[in-house]
Amino acid sequence: MKLKRPDIPRPVIVLIIGGFIQSVGNSLMWPLNSLFMHTVLGRTLTEAGTLLALQSAVSLLGQFMSGFLADRFGPKRIMIIGLVGAVLSVGAIGIFPVWRVYVPAFILFGLAQAFIFVPLYALIHAVWPEGGRRGFNFLYVSNNAGVAVGTAIGGMIAQISFRLIFSLNAVAFLIYLLLVIIGVSERNAPIHLIPPIQQTERLTKDKGFKVLLALCGGTFFVWGAYIQLVTILPVVMNQLGFSLVSYSVLWTLNGIFVVTLQPLITWVIQAWAQSFKRQFYLGGILLAIGFAIILGKLPYAFYIVAMLILTLGEMLILPAVPAAAAQLAPQGKKGAYQGIIGGATSGGRMVGPLLGGIMYDFGGGTSVWGLALTFMGASMVMFFIYGKVVQRFHLLPQTQQSQTS
């Protein structure tokens, strides 16, 4: 059976397949990092949250750097650097799963990821600009299909060996590296550099820069809330008597929901949320409802319901953010714009674990979900500002392409 569709360029197919493979490997690890630090390495959640925040701070810097470097040297070269860094850093943890190795390697891994995913988004838009939102959405779906597979087996593998978790993740990134080197050639993915005078113009002079800042604000607060599901929820569920497998199942369902509910999301977008701002409003409301359900400390079935609602919310917001940023970016600054929006993501992932860990250590799980709801309220304010500025400057079409075709 051929995976290639006639209208999808070969580099996009390769990147989607590679994205699925790395997502499977990465999903073995990322839901369990806090639990690994807390139960295996004997660290407090404040320490775990601080390390996650530090990793996100380094990743934030990497987002900005990789975006500008991708515009200057081409996305493929920068992406290869990131993939090599990911293989080395995660591989080191697999070989030496101790705190003194885990800390620097984990931080380096955050930097490596920034050098992977910012150029990836710029590369997708460069090789398939006519695909519009579809390229970003295909990446999002393949990533979450990988999440479904990785989280389904991650809990079971962790019960055998955490070392195996990190080693398999390194192998997945190695496969992705080889696919990019072999399957995405400069001939297949021509990236034409813009003359230096256009590249060196100040970003603040761009017409879309104010819109980008508002979009960054909304993204920052969404991730500040969403990251609590990765850093705090496994510990909260464990203390409430739920098994590690029960937590992993939620992320398996998250990936399954993303893949199977695409027709529903497409219908919602076509019927009502035709603009990005409407997607952001509806997605924000759904995320807030999901956090409110978790706040109630209800039986396990309600966690499944909450994950369903949270997944619908993220499906409306997460793939739309890089697509909106790509449409805002002037020629020659695609990487820079993706780097800035990625920096906002890393900022939320930095502040979220730090505040969440502190809130949990001093106020318990209830205070963490209160914090998440506060973040979601702030994100809605920023998305409202985004919508007003877009309308004022007429920077985007009133309606967007559907997420799938």
C-alpha positions in Angstrom: 0.0 0.0 0.0 1.4 3.4 -1.0 1.5 6.1 1.6 2.2 8.8 -0.9 -0.7 11.0 -2.1 -0.4 12.6 -5.5 -0.5 16.2 -4.2 1.9 15.7 -1.2 5.6 16.3 -2.0 8.0 13.5 -1.1 9.8 15.4 1.6 6.6 16.0 3.4 5.8 12.2 3.3 9.3 11.5 4.7 8.9 14.1 7.5 5.5 12.8 8.4 6.8 9.2 8.7 9.9 10.3 10.6 7.7 12.4 12.9 5.6 9.4 13.7 8.7 7.3 14.6 10.3 9.9 16.8 6.9 10.5 18.5 6.6 6.9 19.4 10.0 7.0 20.9 9.6 10.3 22.7 6.2 9.3 24.0 7.8 6.4 25.9 9.7 9.1 27.9 8.0 12.5 28.2 4.9 11.4 30.2 7.2 9.7 32.8 9.9 12.3 33.3 8.5 13.8 36.5 7.7 10.3 37.9 11.2 9.1 37.1 12.8 12.0 38.9 10.4 11.7 41.8 10.3 8.0 42.4 13.6 6.6 40.9 16.0 9.5 41.4 14.4 10.6 44.7 13.9 14.2 43.8 11.0 16.5 45.0 8.5 17.8 42.5 9.9 21.3 43.1 13.3 20.0 41.9 11.7 18.2 39.0 9.7 21.3 38.0 12.8 23.4 38.3 14.7 21.1 35.9 11.8 21.0 33.5 11.6 24.8 33.6 15.4 25.1 33.0 15.1 22.8 30.1 12.3 24.9 28.6 14.4 28.0 29.2 17.2 26.6 27.2 14.7 25.4 24.6 13.3 28.9 24.4 16.7 30.2 23.5 17.1 27.4 21.0 13.7 28.3 19.4 14.9 31.8 18.6 18.4 30.7 17.5 17.1 27.8 15.3 14.5 30.0 13.6 17.0 32.6 12.5 19.6 30.0 11.6 17.1 28.1 9.5 16.4 31.3 7.5 20.1 31.8 7.0 21.5 28.3 6.4 18.4 26.3 5.4 16.0 24.2 7.7 17.4 20.8 6.8 20.9 21.6 8.1 19.7 23.0 11.4 17.3 20.1 11.8 20.1 17.6 11.4 22.1 19.3 14.1 19.1 19.0 16.4 18.5 15.3 15.7 22.2 14.5 16.4 21.9 16.4 19.7 18.8 14.4 20.6 20.4 11.1 19.9 23.4 11.9 22.0 21.6 13.4 24.9 18.8 10.8 25.3 21.3 8.0 24.6 23.5 9.3 27.4 20.6 9.0 29.9 19.9 5.5 28.6 23.5 4.5 29.3 23.9 6.4 32.6 20.4 6.9 34.2 21.8 8.9 37.2 21.1 12.5 38.4 24.5 14.0 37.5 24.1 12.7 33.9 20.3 13.2 33.7 20.5 17.0 34.4 22.9 18.1 31.7 21.6 15.6 29.1 18.0 16.5 29.8 18.8 20.2 29.3 20.7 19.5 26.1 17.7 17.5 24.9 15.5 20.5 25.2 17.9 22.6 23.1 18.1 19.7 20.5 14.3 19.6 20.2 14.2 23.3 19.5 16.7 22.8 16.7 14.4 20.0 15.3 10.9 21.3 15.4 11.3 25.0 14.5 13.2 24.2 11.2 10.7 21.3 10.6 7.7 23.8 10.5 9.7 26.2 8.3 10.6 23.3 6.0 7.1 22.0 5.7 5.8 25.4 4.7 8.7 25.9 2.3 8.3 22.7 0.4 4.5 22.7 0.4 3.2 26.3 0.6 0.1 25.5 -1.4 -0.8 22.8 1.2 -1.7 25.6 3.7 -2.7 24.2 7.0 -2.7 20.6 5.8 1.1 20.1 6.2 1.0 21.3 9.8 -2.1 19.2 10.5 -0.6 16.0 8.9 2.5 16.5 11.2 0.2 17.0 14.2 -1.8 13.8 13.4 1.2 11.7 12.8 2.8 13.0 16.0 -0.3 12.0 18.0 -0.6 8.6 16.3 2.9 8.1 17.7 1.7 9.3 21.1 -1.0 6.7 21.0 1.5 3.9 20.3 4.2 5.2 22.6 2.1 5.8 25.6 0.3 2.5 25.2 3.6 0.6 25.7 5.5 3.2 27.7 4.1 2.3 31.1 4.7 -1.4 30.6 8.3 -0.8 29.4 9.0 1.5 32.4 7.9 -1.2 34.8 10.7 -3.3 33.2 13.4 -0.7 32.9 13.5 3.1 32.7 16.9 2.7 31.0 15.2 0.9 28.1 12.8 3.8 27.8 15.5 6.3 27.1 17.5 4.0 24.9 14.5 3.3 22.6 13.9 7.0 22.4 17.5 7.6 21.2 17.0 4.9 18.5 13.8 6.6 17.3 15.6 9.9 16.9 18.4 8.1 15.1 16.0 6.7 12.6 14.5 10.1 12.1 18.0 11.5 11.5 18.7 8.9 8.8 15.3 9.6 7.1 16.0 13.3 6.9 19.5 12.8 5.6 18.5 10.3 2.9 14.9 11.3 2.1 14.9 15.1 2.2 17.5 16.3 -0.3 18.1 19.9 -1.2 16.8 19.0 -4.7 13.5 17.7 -3.3 13.2 20.6 -0.8 14.6 23.7 -2.4 15.0 26.4 0.2 16.0 29.7 -1.5 17.7 32.2 0.7 16.4 35.7 0.7 18.8 38.6 -0.2 20.6 39.8 3.0 18.9 43.3 2.9 15.5 41.6 3.3 16.6 39.2 6.0 18.1 41.9 8.2 15.1 44.1 8.4 13.9 44.5 11.9 11.1 42.1 12.9 9.3 44.9 14.8 8.7 46.7 11.6 6.7 43.8 10.1 3.0 44.5 9.7 2.2 41.1 11.3 4.5 41.5 14.3 1.9 42.8 16.7 -0.4 40.0 15.7 2.4 37.5 16.3 3.0 38.9 19.8 -0.7 38.4 20.7 -0.6 34.9 19.3 2.5 34.2 21.4 0.7 35.4 24.5 -2.2 33.0 24.0 0.2 30.1 23.2 2.3 30.8 26.3 -0.7 30.5 28.6 -2.2 27.5 26.9 1.1 25.6 27.3 1.5 26.8 30.9 -1.8 25.0 31.6 -1.4 22.0 29.3 2.1 21.1 30.6 0.5 20.3 34.0 -1.0 17.2 32.4 2.6 15.9 31.9 4.4 17.1 35.0 1.8 17.0 37.8 -1.1 14.7 36.7 0.9 11.4 36.9 1.9 12.2 40.4 -1.6 13.3 41.5 -3.1 10.2 40.0 -0.5 8.0 41.6 -1.3 9.4 45.0 -5.0 9.0 44.4 -4.4 5.3 43.9 -4.4 5.0 40.1 -1.6 2.9 38.5 1.0 4.1 36.1 -0.7 2.2 33.3 -3.9 4.0 34.0 -2.1 7.3 33.4 -0.4 6.0 30.3 -3.8 4.9 28.9 -5.0 8.5 29.0 -2.3 9.5 26.6 -2.9 6.5 24.4 -6.6 7.7 24.2 -5.3 11.2 23.5 -3.5 9.9 20.4 -6.4 7.8 19.3 -8.8 10.7 19.7 -6.6 13.0 17.6 -6.5 10.5 14.8 -10.2 9.4 14.9 -11.9 12.7 15.6 -10.4 14.6 12.7 -13.7 14.4 10.7 -15.5 16.0 13.7 -12.9 18.8 14.0 -13.0 19.4 10.2 -16.8 19.7 10.4 -16.6 22.1 13.4 -14.1 24.3 11.5 -16.2 24.3 8.3 -19.5 24.9 10.1 -18.5 27.5 12.7 -14.8 28.0 13.5 -13.7 29.0 10.0 -11.2 31.6 11.3 -8.2 30.9 13.5 -9.5 33.2 16.2 -12.8 31.2 16.5 -10.7 28.0 16.7 -8.7 29.5 19.6 -11.8 30.6 21.4 -13.6 27.3 21.2 -10.4 25.3 21.9 -9.7 27.4 25.0 -13.2 26.9 26.4 -12.8 23.1 25.9 -9.4 23.0 27.6 -10.8 24.9 30.6 -13.7 22.5 30.9 -11.3 19.6 30.9 -9.2 21.1 33.7 -12.3 21.8 35.7 -13.3 18.1 35.5 -9.8 17.0 36.7 -10.1 19.5 39.6 -13.0 17.5 41.0 -10.9 14.4 41.9 -13.6 12.2 40.4 -13.5 8.4 39.5 -11.3 7.2 36.7 -14.1 7.4 34.0 -14.2 11.2 34.4 -10.4 11.4 33.7 -11.2 9.7 30.4 -14.0 12.2 29.7 -11.7 15.0 30.6 -9.0 13.7 28.3 -11.6 13.6 25.4 -12.5 17.2 26.0 -8.9 18.3 26.4 -8.0 16.6 23.2 -10.7 18.3 21.3 -9.5 21.6 22.7 -5.8 20.9 21.7 -6.9 19.8 18.2 -8.4 23.2 17.6 -5.4 25.2 18.9 -2.1 23.4 18.6 -1.8 22.7 14.9 -3.5 26.1 14.1 -0.8 28.1 15.9 2.2 27.4 13.6 -0.1 27.6 10.6 -1.3 31.1 11.7 2.3 32.2 12.3 3.4 30.9 8.8 0.7 33.0 7.2 1.7 36.1 9.1 5.4 35.7 8.2 6.8 37.8 5.4 9.1 36.2 2.9 12.5 35.3 4.3 11.3 35.3 7.9 9.4 32.0 8.0 11.9 30.4 10.4 12.2 33.5 12.6 8.4 33.6 13.0 8.2 29.9 13.8 11.1 30.4 16.3 9.3 33.2 18.1 6.0 31.2 18.3 8.1 28.2 19.5 9.7 30.4 22.1 6.3 31.3 23.5 5.6 27.5 23.7 8.8 26.9 25.5 8.1 29.8 27.8 4.8 28.2 28.8 6.5 24.9 29.2 9.1 26.6 31.4 6.9 28.6 33.7 4.2 25.9 33.9 6.2 23.1 35.6 8.0 25.6 37.9 4.8 27.1 39.2 2.9 23.8 39.1 5.6 22.0 41.2 5.7 24.8 43.8 1.9 24.9 43.9 1.7 21.1 44.4 4.4 21.0 47.1 2.7 23.7 49.1 -1.0 23.4 48.2 -1.6 20.0 46.7 -3.2 19.0 43.3 -6.2 21.2 43.7 -4.2 24.4 43.6 -2.4 23.2 40.4 -5.6 22.8 38.5 -6.7 26.2 39.8 -3.5 27.5 38.3 -4.2 25.8 35.0 -7.7 27.4 34.9 -6.1 30.8 35.6 -3.7 30.3 32.7 -6.6 29.4 30.4 -8.4 32.6 31.3 -5.3 34.6 30.5 -5.0 32.8 27.2 -8.5 33.7 26.2 -7.7 37.4 26.8 -4.7 37.1 24.5 -6.6 35.3 21.8 -9.2 38.1 22.0 -6.5 40.7 21.4 -5.2 38.5 18.6 -8.6 38.6 16.9 -8.9 42.3 17.3 -5.5 43.0 15.8 -6.0 40.6 12.9 -9.3 42.3 12.1 -7.7 45.8 12.4 -4.8 45.1 10.0 -6.7 42.6 7.7 -3.6 40.3 7.8 -5.4 37.0 7.4 -8.3 35.8 5.3 -11.6 35.7 7.2 -11.9 32.0 6.5 -9.1 29.4 6.5 -8.7 26.1 4.8 -10.0 23.1 6.7 -7.5 21.2 8.7 -7.7 18.1 6.4 -8.4 17.6 2.8 
